[in-house]
């Protein structure tokens, strides 16, 4: 699990891609985060502004990084 959500989308993609490339060489999948989830009683998120990730950014992120 890599959480680069504190970076803007482009920087997060670059950093996550590096981790994914290394992990995939070892046969390991990577879970990564690009934004926030809703905060509240059912959330364990302590940081972030509570803004939900938009689907287009998520699609771009997965295509660019290769996260599984």
N, C-alpha and C positions, 0 to 999 in steps of 0.2 A: 504494500500500500504506500503510495506516494501522494502527498497533499501539497500541490503547488498552487492552491487556490489564492494564495496571497499575492501572486504575480498576475500581471495582465495575461490575456489569453496567449499571445505570441511567445512571451517568455516562458510561460508554463508549458507550452508545446515543446519548446527547445529542451527544457530541463527534463521533462517527462520522457521525451524521445531518447535521450541519452540513457536513462535508467531502463527503459523498455529494451533497447538494443542489447545492453549488457545482460539483462535478465533472460531474454529469449535465447541468448547464446548458451545459457545454462539450463534451458528448458523450463524456465519459471515464468508464469504469467504475472501480470502487473495490474493492480487496481489503482486508479488514480482519480483525483478530485479536481474539478475545474471551477466549482462555485459553491454556493451555500445551499443548504437544505432549509426548509422552514424551521424556525426556532419555536420552541414551546415545550409543552409537557412531554411530547413524544420524541423530542430531539435531544441528542447528547452533544450537540454542537455548542461549544463555548465561545468561539470566535466567529468572525464573519458578520456581515451586515444583514443577513437573513434574506438577501435577494436570491430568488430561485434561478437556477441555471436555465438558459433558454435552449431549446432543442437544436437550433441551427449551430450554436457554438459547440454543443456536445457532439453533434455529427462531425463537424470540422475537426475537433479534438481527437476523436477516435480514428478518423481517417489519417490524420497527420502523425499520430504517435504509435499506432499499432497496439494500444492497450486492448486487453481481452475482456 
